[in-house]
Amino acid sequence: MTRSAIELSNMDFSVQPGESFFHYVNGGWLSQNEIPGERASWGASSELDKSNNENLKVLFEELLKDEPGSSLLAELYVSGMDEAQVEENGLKPIKDSLDRIEACSSLEEFSELVAEIQIVGVGYSARPLWFPFPQPDSKKSTWNVLAIYQSGLGLPSREFYLEESKKDVCQKYRQHIKNMFILSGQAEETAELNANAVFEFEKKVAELSSKPEDLRDSQKTYNKISVEKLTELSSFPWGSYLKALGVEDAGDLIVDSLEFHENLGALLNQTELSVLKSYLLNFFLASAAPFLNKALVDEHFDFRSKTLNGIAEQKPRWESVMSNVSSVLEDLVSEMYVTKFFPPEAKESALELIQFIIKAFEIKIKELKWMKEETKQKALLKLSKFTVKVGYPDTWMDYSPLNGKVSRSNSYFENFQIASKYKYKTVFERVNKPVDKSIWFMPAYIINAYYMPTNNEIVFPAAILQPPFFYPPTKEEPYRFAPMNFGGIGSVIAHELSHGYDDQGRQYDQEGNLADWWLPEDAEEFGLRAEKIINQFDEFEIAGGKVNGKLTQGENIADLGGIVLSYTGYQEFLKQHGDKVPIHPKFTLNQQFFIAHAQIWRIKMKDSLMQQRLLNDPHSPGVFRVNGILANVPEFHEAFNIKEGERLFRPEELRAKIW
């Protein structure tokens, strides 16, 4: 590590900054690194994720020294690591579930099974029909409602079923469903018939589904409806479904598309129950496979990871088991993680940096020439009401009811079910009750951050406060890494703040309520400025596909705000402490800032995953998060003397400027 934490070997000085700043900063790293066999992508976040997992592994293995029964984490982890027992168990752990699906004789029983699988599943495979989640009511943010989000597909997005280019993947998906059915005990001919029926049903669901970009309008997706009216609209037994979900008194629900539920209800009532049972079985097996014998694990991996994402190798057993354990005992893992790996001074330093960026946002809002004073005052009021969370929650979840229930004497699948049911029991108990704003929606060991519009809060888990995002200060040189920290975690912090004012976030007021606080002319002007970003990103192509400017506009707006606001905060910092920041022999203080920003987005990705992300991910590919955004930033042009004729030179009239 150099004195400034810029790794010169990661750079490529044969590339001019104005041609591709992403490759100028990361070209050396790109040539020196290959995507590991067990991953579909490799970048700054995944490097940090790997390091985190290795640290957690040490902590998990320490737990194994404890007496049996003394640690929930150890009990679940041991049951997952006992491959011989998992293999010997075969299908026994899921026999009851298979029997119940087979015995299902009505739409009401089907609805109950849907709820149960949604509760105990893993990832998107756990979402038959839709995804239910308790959250603050967007128009009464102090009260929790049950939100119902469009879902129901076994493939990553609706486009997989509808686009000719995905025909080969669809055929492999049919074969995968058939293979899973055979492994669950069905005869080959029966399995093939059932697999084809499942695919055709899912294709019909895809045809009913909205495009991801069409679900970005917070007003259009706010549809409050009573359980009785939704039952009437969809001809689906919502009462029995909600009871099985653990929601006794739901109150009104929020659904993202009434049309989807009306059409889906009609489809469900027109479809043979045998097909619905096979559809449910497919989802169940997808969610159960990681906890079962090698044959199911391998088939699940071959399609879900290898075919869809291009991943060549399975993760080591310890890593997959640890990931599954952590997903249902998040706070136990988080508490263990922060106790060992998160120093208090990291939180203090991050909070200081956040204040510089909030002040910068205040300055930028006041200086805006395109926004009227009335809207400015409301924007400033919202900024003053932001809640900032760093590191980890003040209180941890109580898992004591699981003591004695999760045991290494149980099967891995049974233990996971017990823990998952308890987790979601506590989650669904929030429905139709006051909001608890102390709750975190991301564990401390995750390398990520988020903005929650209904709480008007930005949240930064402990794990992201590590290099290359954040370099902890030293007592001797507290500002040694200031350029790296403002360009790295600073731009992430400002990115999350900016989400409060992007195409979606700007529709929420200072209390987190969906309310229009913009003057019409200011809202129109914002739309015109956002349109520049949409048009710019619509031009980008990668891995044989195109970026969807409309789908990615919110993240692109936040990326642009992130770099502009963090840079402004950095300049305010330099006014106070610039003389205490070490000089780099090659780069100016401002150049270091932009280099740090480009470093955090370094990434290599398999084409198969990239093509999938282009269809459904609201984030743009890493290369465009650097080059596309910086092309709009005059301070970047100045720092690296970007000239007309270079690829990243963007004429002023085409540059997107919001803040």
C-alpha positions in Angstrom: 0.0 0.0 0.0 1.3 3.5 -0.9 1.1 6.3 1.5 -2.2 7.4 -0.1 -3.5 3.8 -0.6 -3.4 4.2 -4.4 -2.0 0.9 -5.8 -0.1 2.0 -8.9 0.1 -1.6 -10.1 -3.7 -1.7 -10.3 -3.6 1.2 -12.9 -2.9 1.2 -16.6 -0.9 4.2 -17.7 -1.1 3.2 -21.4 -4.8 4.3 -21.2 -5.5 8.0 -21.2 -7.9 9.2 -18.4 -10.1 10.9 -21.0 -10.5 7.7 -23.1 -11.6 5.4 -20.3 -11.0 6.5 -16.7 -12.3 3.1 -15.6 -9.5 1.3 -17.4 -6.9 4.0 -16.6 -7.5 3.4 -12.8 -8.3 -0.3 -13.0 -6.6 -1.7 -16.1 -3.7 -3.3 -14.2 -6.1 -5.0 -11.8 -8.3 -6.2 -14.6 -5.3 -7.9 -16.3 -4.0 -9.4 -13.1 -7.3 -10.8 -11.8 -9.5 -13.6 -13.1 -13.1 -14.3 -11.9 -12.8 -17.2 -9.3 -14.4 -20.4 -10.4 -17.1 -20.2 -7.7 -18.2 -16.7 -8.7 -19.9 -15.0 -11.6 -18.2 -11.7 -11.0 -15.1 -10.3 -9.2 -14.5 -6.8 -8.0 -13.8 -4.5 -5.1 -17.0 -5.6 -3.2 -16.4 -9.3 -3.9 -12.8 -9.2 -2.8 -14.0 -7.6 0.4 -16.8 -10.2 0.7 -14.2 -13.0 0.4 -12.1 -11.5 3.1 -15.1 -11.0 5.3 -16.2 -14.6 4.8 -12.8 -15.9 5.8 -12.9 -13.8 8.9 -16.4 -15.1 9.8 -15.2 -18.7 9.1 -12.6 -18.3 11.9 -15.4 -17.1 14.3 -17.7 -19.9 13.3 -15.0 -22.5 13.8 -14.3 -21.1 17.3 -18.0 -21.8 18.1 -17.4 -25.4 17.3 -15.2 -25.7 20.4 -18.2 -24.9 22.6 -20.3 -27.6 24.3 -23.1 -29.0 22.0 -26.3 -27.0 22.5 -24.6 -23.9 23.8 -24.7 -21.9 20.6 -27.5 -21.6 18.0 -25.0 -20.7 15.3 -22.9 -23.8 16.0 -25.9 -26.1 16.1 -27.2 -25.0 12.7 -23.7 -24.8 11.2 -22.7 -28.3 12.4 -25.9 -29.8 11.0 -25.0 -28.2 7.6 -21.4 -29.3 7.7 -22.3 -32.9 8.4 -22.4 -34.0 4.7 -22.5 -37.7 5.5 -25.7 -37.2 7.5 -27.2 -35.0 4.9 -26.5 -37.6 2.3 -27.8 -40.4 4.4 -31.1 -38.5 5.1 -31.8 -38.2 1.3 -35.4 -37.0 0.8 -36.5 -37.8 4.4 -36.3 -34.2 5.6 -38.8 -33.0 2.9 -41.1 -36.0 2.8 -43.8 -34.3 4.8 -43.7 -31.3 2.5 -43.8 -33.4 -0.6 -46.8 -35.3 0.7 -48.6 -32.1 1.6 -48.1 -30.7 -1.9 -49.3 -33.9 -3.5 -52.3 -34.1 -1.2 -53.4 -30.4 -1.9 -57.0 -30.6 -3.0 -58.2 -27.0 -3.2 -57.1 -23.4 -4.0 -57.4 -22.7 -0.3 -54.9 -25.4 0.6 -52.7 -24.2 -2.3 -52.7 -20.7 -0.9 -51.5 -22.0 2.5 -48.6 -23.9 0.9 -47.7 -20.7 -1.1 -47.3 -18.8 2.2 -45.3 -21.6 3.9 -42.8 -21.8 1.0 -42.4 -18.0 0.9 -41.5 -18.1 4.5 -38.8 -20.9 4.4 -37.3 -20.4 1.0 -34.0 -18.9 -0.2 -33.6 -16.1 -2.6 -35.9 -15.5 -5.5 -36.8 -19.2 -5.6 -38.8 -18.5 -2.4 -41.3 -16.3 -4.2 -44.1 -18.2 -5.8 -46.8 -15.8 -7.2 -45.6 -12.7 -5.3 -43.3 -11.4 -2.6 -44.9 -10.3 0.6 -43.1 -7.9 3.0 -44.2 -5.6 5.9 -43.1 -2.0 5.5 -44.1 1.5 6.4 -47.2 2.7 4.6 -45.9 5.2 2.0 -48.7 7.6 2.9 -48.6 7.0 6.6 -45.0 6.2 7.3 -45.4 5.6 11.0 -47.6 2.6 10.4 -46.6 -0.8 8.9 -48.6 -2.4 6.1 -48.2 -5.6 4.2 -46.9 -4.9 0.8 -47.3 -7.4 -2.0 -44.8 -7.3 -4.9 -45.1 -8.9 -8.3 -43.0 -12.1 -8.6 -43.8 -15.7 -9.3 -41.2 -16.6 -11.9 -38.5 -19.3 -11.7 -36.3 -17.5 -14.2 -34.6 -14.2 -13.3 -37.1 -11.9 -15.2 -40.1 -11.9 -17.5 -37.9 -11.2 -20.5 -36.4 -14.7 -20.3 -39.8 -16.2 -21.2 -40.7 -13.7 -23.8 -37.5 -12.9 -25.8 -36.4 -15.2 -28.7 -32.8 -14.8 -27.6 -33.5 -16.6 -24.4 -35.0 -19.7 -26.1 -32.0 -21.9 -25.3 -32.1 -21.0 -21.6 -35.8 -21.7 -21.5 -35.2 -25.2 -22.9 -32.5 -25.8 -20.3 -34.9 -24.6 -17.6 -37.5 -27.1 -18.7 -34.9 -29.9 -18.5 -33.8 -28.6 -15.1 -37.4 -28.7 -13.7 -37.8 -32.3 -15.1 -34.5 -33.3 -13.5 -35.5 -31.9 -10.1 -38.9 -33.7 -10.3 -37.1 -37.0 -11.1 -34.8 -36.5 -8.1 -37.9 -35.9 -5.9 -39.2 -39.3 -6.9 -41.3 -38.8 -10.1 -41.1 -41.2 -13.0 -39.4 -39.7 -16.1 -42.5 -39.4 -18.3 -44.5 -37.8 -15.5 -41.7 -35.4 -14.7 -41.4 -34.3 -18.3 -45.2 -33.6 -18.6 -45.2 -31.7 -15.3 -42.1 -29.7 -16.2 -43.6 -28.6 -19.5 -46.8 -27.6 -17.7 -44.9 -25.6 -15.1 -43.0 -23.7 -17.8 -46.1 -22.9 -19.7 -47.8 -21.6 -16.6 -44.8 -19.5 -15.7 -44.7 -18.1 -19.2 -48.3 -16.9 -18.7 -47.4 -15.3 -15.4 -44.5 -13.5 -17.3 -47.0 -12.2 -19.9 -49.1 -10.7 -17.1 -46.1 -9.1 -15.4 -45.0 -5.5 -15.7 -41.6 -4.5 -16.9 -39.1 -3.6 -14.1 -38.9 0.0 -15.3 -42.7 0.4 -15.2 -42.7 -0.5 -11.5 -40.5 2.6 -10.6 -43.4 5.0 -10.3 -44.1 5.1 -6.5 -47.6 6.7 -7.0 -48.7 4.1 -9.6 -47.5 1.2 -7.5 -49.3 2.5 -4.3 -52.6 0.7 -4.5 -54.2 0.3 -1.0 -56.9 -2.3 -0.9 -58.7 -4.3 1.8 -58.3 -8.1 2.0 -61.9 -8.5 1.2 -61.7 -6.4 -2.0 -58.5 -8.1 -3.1 -60.1 -11.4 -2.6 -63.0 -10.3 -4.7 -60.8 -8.8 -7.4 -58.5 -11.8 -7.7 -60.8 -14.7 -6.8 -58.0 -15.9 -4.5 -58.4 -17.0 -0.9 -56.3 -14.2 0.7 -57.7 -14.9 4.1 -56.3 -18.4 4.3 -53.1 -17.3 2.7 -52.5 -14.5 5.2 -53.3 -16.8 8.2 -50.7 -19.3 7.0 -48.3 -16.4 6.6 -48.8 -15.5 10.2 -50.8 -12.4 9.7 -54.0 -12.5 11.7 -55.1 -8.9 11.4 -53.7 -7.6 8.1 -55.6 -4.3 7.8 -55.3 -2.9 4.3 -52.7 -4.2 1.9 -50.5 -2.3 -0.6 -50.1 -4.0 -4.0 -47.9 -2.8 -6.8 -50.4 -3.7 -9.6 -54.1 -4.4 -9.2 -54.2 -5.5 -12.8 -51.5 -8.1 -12.2 -53.5 -9.6 -9.3 -56.8 -9.5 -11.2 -55.2 -11.3 -14.2 -53.2 -13.7 -12.0 -56.3 -14.6 -10.1 -58.1 -15.4 -13.3 -55.1 -17.5 -14.4 -55.0 -19.5 -11.2 -58.7 -20.3 -11.4 -58.4 -21.4 -15.0 -55.4 -23.6 -14.3 -55.7 -27.3 -13.3 -54.8 -27.9 -9.7 -52.3 -30.5 -10.7 -50.4 -27.8 -12.6 -50.4 -25.4 -9.7 -49.1 -28.2 -7.4 -46.3 -28.9 -9.9 -45.6 -25.1 -10.0 -45.4 -25.0 -6.2 -43.2 -28.2 -6.1 -40.7 -26.5 -8.5 -40.4 -23.5 -6.2 -40.2 -25.7 -3.1 -37.4 -27.9 -4.5 -35.5 -24.9 -5.6 -35.6 -23.5 -2.1 -34.9 -26.8 -0.4 -32.1 -28.2 -2.6 -29.2 -26.4 -0.9 -30.0 -28.3 2.3 -30.4 -31.7 0.8 -28.3 -34.5 -0.8 -25.5 -34.0 -3.4 -27.7 -35.0 -6.3 -30.1 -32.2 -5.7 -27.4 -29.7 -4.7 -25.5 -30.5 -8.0 -28.6 -30.2 -10.2 -29.6 -26.9 -8.5 -26.1 -25.6 -9.0 -25.8 -26.7 -12.6 -28.8 -24.7 -13.7 -29.1 -21.8 -11.1 -25.4 -21.0 -11.0 -23.7 -22.5 -14.0 -26.3 -22.1 -16.7 -27.8 -18.8 -15.6 -24.7 -17.1 -14.2 -21.7 -18.8 -15.8 -20.3 -20.0 -12.5 -17.9 -22.9 -13.0 -17.5 -24.3 -9.5 -19.5 -24.7 -6.3 -18.4 -22.7 -3.3 -16.7 -24.6 -0.5 -19.2 -26.3 1.7 -18.3 -24.1 4.7 -19.0 -20.9 2.7 -22.4 -22.0 1.5 -23.5 -23.3 4.9 -22.2 -20.2 6.6 -24.2 -18.0 4.2 -27.4 -20.0 4.8 -26.9 -19.9 8.6 -26.3 -16.2 8.5 -29.4 -15.5 6.4 -31.7 -16.7 9.3 -29.6 -15.7 12.3 -28.4 -12.4 11.0 -28.1 -10.5 14.3 -26.1 -13.3 16.0 -23.6 -13.2 13.2 -23.6 -9.4 13.1 -23.0 -9.1 16.8 -20.1 -11.6 16.6 -18.7 -9.7 13.6 -18.7 -6.2 15.0 -17.3 -7.3 18.4 -14.3 -8.7 16.6 -13.8 -6.6 13.5 -15.4 -3.1 13.9 -13.4 -0.6 15.8 -15.3 2.4 17.4 -13.0 4.9 15.7 -14.2 3.7 12.3 -17.7 4.7 13.2 -16.6 8.1 14.6 -14.6 8.9 11.5 -17.4 7.9 9.1 -19.9 10.1 11.0 -17.5 13.0 10.7 -17.2 12.5 7.0 -21.0 12.2 6.7 -21.4 15.6 8.3 -19.2 17.2 5.6 -21.3 15.6 2.9 -24.6 16.7 4.4 -23.2 20.2 4.7 -22.2 20.0 1.0 -25.7 19.0 0.0 -27.1 22.0 1.9 -24.7 24.3 0.0 -25.6 22.7 -3.3 -29.3 23.1 -2.7 -29.0 26.7 -1.7 -26.9 27.4 -4.8 -29.3 25.8 -7.3 -30.4 28.2 -10.0 -33.0 26.0 -11.6 -35.0 25.3 -8.4 -37.5 27.9 -6.9 -37.0 29.0 -3.3 -40.2 27.3 -2.1 -39.0 23.9 -3.3 -35.5 24.6 -2.0 -36.8 25.2 1.5 -38.7 21.9 1.5 -35.6 20.1 0.1 -33.5 21.6 2.9 -36.2 20.6 5.5 -36.0 17.0 4.2 -32.2 17.0 4.4 -32.3 18.2 8.0 -34.6 15.3 8.9 -32.4 12.5 7.5 -31.6 9.7 10.0 -28.1 8.3 9.8 -27.2 4.8 10.9 -23.6 3.5 10.9 -22.2 0.2 11.9 -24.9 -1.9 13.6 -28.2 -1.5 15.4 -28.5 -0.4 19.1 -30.3 -3.6 20.1 -30.1 -7.2 18.8 -32.9 -9.6 18.0 -33.7 -12.1 20.7 -33.2 -15.7 19.5 -33.8 -17.4 22.8 -37.1 -19.0 21.7 -35.0 -21.2 19.3 -32.9 -22.6 22.1 -33.3 -26.4 22.2 -35.3 -26.3 18.9 -32.4 -25.9 16.6 -30.1 -28.8 17.3 -27.3 -30.7 15.5 -29.4 -33.8 16.0 -32.0 -32.5 13.5 -31.5 -32.5 9.8 -29.9 -29.4 8.2 -33.2 -28.7 6.3 -35.3 -29.0 9.5 -33.0 -26.6 11.4 -33.1 -24.1 8.7 -36.9 -24.3 8.5 -37.2 -23.7 12.2 -34.9 -20.7 12.2 -36.5 -19.3 9.1 -40.0 -19.6 10.4 -39.0 -17.8 13.6 -37.3 -15.0 11.7 -40.3 -14.4 9.5 -42.7 -14.8 12.4 -41.0 -11.7 13.9 -41.1 -9.9 10.6 -44.8 -10.5 9.9 -45.8 -9.6 13.4 -45.0 -6.0 12.4 -48.0 -5.9 10.0 -50.7 -3.4 11.0 -48.7 -2.0 13.9 -46.6 1.1 14.5 -43.2 1.3 12.7 -40.1 0.7 14.8 -37.5 2.9 13.2 -34.7 1.3 15.1 -34.9 -1.8 12.9 -32.1 -2.4 10.3 -32.9 -4.1 7.0 -29.3 -5.1 6.3 -26.9 -7.1 8.6 -23.7 -5.5 9.8 -21.5 -8.0 7.9 -22.8 -7.1 4.5 -20.8 -4.9 2.1 -23.6 -2.6 1.0 -25.6 0.4 2.1 -29.2 1.7 1.6 -31.6 4.6 1.6 -35.1 3.9 2.9 -37.5 6.6 1.7 -40.4 5.9 4.2 -37.9 6.3 7.1 -35.9 9.0 5.4 -32.8 7.3 6.5 -29.4 6.3 5.2 -27.7 3.1 6.6 -24.1 1.9 6.4 -23.4 -1.5 7.8 -20.0 -2.0 9.5 -18.6 -4.2 6.8 -18.5 -1.5 4.1 -16.2 0.6 6.3 -13.1 -1.2 5.0 -10.6 -0.6 2.2 -11.0 0.2 -0.7 -14.2 2.0 0.4 -12.9 3.3 3.7 -9.4 3.5 5.2 -9.5 3.8 9.0 -7.6 6.9 10.3 -4.5 6.6 12.5 -3.8 8.7 15.6 -0.6 9.9 14.1 -2.2 10.9 10.7 -5.9 11.2 11.1 -6.4 12.7 7.6 -3.9 10.5 5.7 -6.6 8.8 3.7 -9.0 11.7 3.3 -8.9 11.8 -0.6 -9.5 8.0 -0.7 -12.3 8.1 1.9 -14.2 11.0 0.3 -13.8 9.4 -3.2 -14.7 6.0 -1.9 -17.2 5.7 1.0 -17.9 9.4 0.7 -19.4 9.0 -2.8 -21.4 6.0 -1.5 -22.7 8.1 1.4 -23.6 10.9 -1.0 -25.1 8.4 -3.4 -27.5 7.2 -0.6 -28.4 10.8 0.3 -29.1 11.5 -3.3 -31.6 8.7 -3.5 -33.8 10.9 -1.3 -34.1 13.2 -4.3 -33.9 10.8 -7.3 -36.9 10.0 -9.6 -38.4 7.8 -6.8 -37.1 9.3 -3.6 -38.0 12.9 -4.4 -41.7 11.8 -4.2 -41.3 11.3 -0.4 -41.3 14.2 2.1 -39.2 14.8 5.2 -41.4 12.4 7.2 -41.1 9.6 4.7 -44.6 10.1 3.3 -45.5 9.9 -0.4 -46.4 13.5 -1.0 -45.8 16.0 -3.8 -43.7 18.8 -2.3 -42.3 20.1 -5.5 -43.6 23.1 -7.4 -44.8 21.9 -10.8 -42.2 23.9 -12.7 -39.4 22.5 -10.6 -40.7 18.9 -11.0 -40.7 19.5 -14.8 -37.2 20.9 -14.8 -36.0 17.9 -12.7 -37.6 15.6 -15.3 -35.7 17.3 -18.1 -32.4 17.0 -16.3 -33.1 13.3 -15.5 -34.0 12.8 -19.2 -30.4 13.7 -20.1 -29.1 10.8 -17.9 -31.7 8.4 -19.4 -30.7 9.3 -22.9 -26.9 9.1 -22.2 -27.1 5.7 -20.6 -29.5 4.3 -23.3 -26.5 4.7 -25.6 -24.2 2.3 -23.7 -23.7 -1.3 -24.9 -21.9 -4.2 -23.2 -21.9 -8.0 -23.4 -24.1 -8.0 -26.5 -26.8 -6.0 -24.7 -27.9 -2.4 -24.0 -28.2 -0.5 -20.7 -31.8 0.5 -20.0 -31.6 4.2 -19.2 -35.1 4.3 -17.7 -34.6 1.3 -15.5 -31.2 2.6 -14.2 -32.1 6.3 -13.9 -32.5 6.3 -10.1 -29.1 4.7 -9.5 -27.5 6.9 -12.2 -28.9 10.0 -10.6 -27.7 8.8 -7.2 -24.2 8.0 -8.7 -24.0 11.5 -10.2 -25.2 13.1 -7.0 -22.8 10.9 -5.1 -19.7 12.1 -6.9 -20.8 15.8 -7.0 -21.8 16.0 -3.4 -18.8 14.1 -2.0 -16.5 16.2 -4.0 -18.1 19.4 -2.7 -17.8 18.0 0.9 -14.2 17.1 0.2 -13.4 20.7 -0.9 -15.0 21.9 2.4 -12.8 19.4 4.3 -9.7 20.6 2.5 -10.4 24.2 3.5 -10.1 23.1 7.1 -7.6 20.3 7.0 -5.9 20.3 3.6 -2.5 21.1 5.1 -2.7 17.8 7.1 -3.2 15.5 4.0 0.0 13.9 2.8 1.1 14.9 -0.7 1.3 12.2 -3.4 4.3 12.3 -5.7 2.2 11.6 -8.8 -1.3 12.8 -8.2 -3.0 16.0 -7.0 -5.4 15.8 -4.0 -8.3 16.2 -6.5 -7.0 13.5 -8.8 -6.7 11.1 -5.8 -10.4 11.7 -5.1 -11.5 10.6 -8.5 -9.1 7.7 -8.6 -10.5 6.4 -5.3 -14.0 6.7 -6.7 -13.1 4.6 -9.8 -11.4 2.0 -7.6 -14.5 1.0 -5.7 -16.3 0.1 -9.0 -13.6 -2.1 -10.5 -15.3 -5.4 -11.5 -15.2 -8.3 -14.0 -18.4 -10.1 -14.8 -19.4 -13.2 -16.8 -21.4 -12.2 -19.9 -24.3 -14.4 -18.8 -24.7 -12.5 -15.6 -24.2 -9.2 -17.2 -26.9 -9.9 -19.8 -29.2 -10.9 -16.9 -28.4 -7.7 -15.0 -29.1 -5.6 -18.1 -32.7 -6.9 -18.0 -33.6 -6.4 -14.3 -30.8 -4.6 -12.3 -31.4 -0.9 -11.7 -27.7 -0.4 -11.3 -25.6 0.3 -14.4 -22.4 -1.8 -15.1 -19.3 -0.7 -13.2 -17.5 0.7 -16.3 -20.4 3.1 -16.9 -20.8 4.0 -13.3 -17.3 5.4 -13.7 -17.0 6.7 -17.3 -20.7 7.5 -17.9 -21.1 9.5 -14.7 -17.7 11.3 -14.7 -18.3 12.5 -18.3 -20.9 14.8 -16.7 -18.6 16.2 -14.0 -16.7 19.4 -14.9 -14.4 19.0 -11.9 -13.3 15.7 -13.3 -12.6 17.3 -16.7 -10.5 19.9 -15.0 -8.6 17.5 -12.7 -7.4 15.3 -15.6 -7.5 17.9 -18.4 -10.1 16.1 -20.5 -10.0 17.5 -24.0 -12.5 17.7 -26.8 -12.2 14.7 -29.0 -11.5 12.3 -26.1 -14.3 9.8 -25.4 -15.1 11.1 -21.9 -15.3 14.7 -23.1 -19.0 15.6 -23.0 -20.1 19.0 -24.3 -21.7 21.2 -21.6 -25.1 21.2 -23.3 -25.3 17.4 -23.1 -24.0 17.1 -19.5 -26.5 16.0 -16.9 -26.5 18.4 -14.0 -28.9 18.2 -11.1 -27.0 19.4 -8.0 
